Amino acid sequence: MTLDITDPTTWSPIDLTGSTVKVKFRQVGSTTLTSTITCTPVTPLTNGNVLMPWGSTDLDGISGDYEGEIEITDSTGKVLSVPDLLKFDVRAEF
């Protein structure tokens, strides 16, 4: 089967064995990163799942709209970025 970006039935998980997954987090409209979060792989690594552990200061910025880019560095050092950005709405604490 050939991967077709417009057809989810052709998609399959990425084997994360030997890989590092990070989420780069920034405010929408900015080029300055707010945080870079290293994800924790979930076994089995062949399923391509990770947990994103938020740190105690990762959301200490200004409330508003943020976006995140998923970056995967595989075991050979090749860097892959997911083209769709994650969207976050960070609100003020109540």
N, C-alpha and C positions, 0 to 999 in steps of 0.2 A: 504494500500500500504506500502511496506517495502522500507526504504531508501537504495539506491544503489549508492555508491560514483561515480561509472562510468556511471550512467544513469541520466542525468539532469532532465528527466521527473518525477523522484521520489523526487526531491528536493522541499522544500517549505520554505518560509521565517521564520525566527526566531522571535517570539513575544518578543519584547524588553521591555515590561512593567516591571518596577522595576529593569531594568538592567543598567549597565554602560558599555560603549564600548570605548576602547582605541586603539590607534595605536602606537606601539613601533617602533621607527625609528632609524636605525643605518647604518653606512657605510658597504658595502659588505666586508666580511672577518674580520670584527671587532666584538668583543663581547660587546663593550661599546656602550650604548644607546646615541644617539645624542639628541633625544627628545622623550617624551611620550605625545601624543596629545589625550585629552579627547574629544570624538565626541559628537555632539548634536543630539539627537534622533529627527526624523521627524514623525509627526503624519499622519496617525494612526500608533501607535507603533507595531501593529500586522503585518505590512508590512515589518518590519526589516530594514528600511532605516535610515541612519544617515548622517550628514554632518561632514566633518573633517575640523575644523577651524584652518588654519595655523596661528601661532603666528608670530610676527615681527622678531623673532630671531630663529625660527625653522630650517631655511635653511642657517644659518650663517657659516656652516662648510666649509670644503674643497670641491671643485667641484669633482664630480666623481659618482660612482654607489652606490646607497643606496637601502635598503630594509626595508619593514615595515611588522610587524605582527599584525593582528587584534586580540584583546583579549576582550572577553565578560565575564563580571561577572554578573550572573543572580541574581534574587531576594533572592535566598537561599545562596548566597556566592560561588556557584560553578563557577569555572573559565574554560572557553572554549577558545581554540585558533584555528583559522582557519589555516589548514595545508599549504595552498599555500601562499607564501610571495608575497607582493606587490613589484614591482620593480620601482625604480626612477632613472633617470639620471639627476643629478644636475650639471648645467653648470655654468661657471664663468659669472658674470654680464658683459654686454657690454655697 
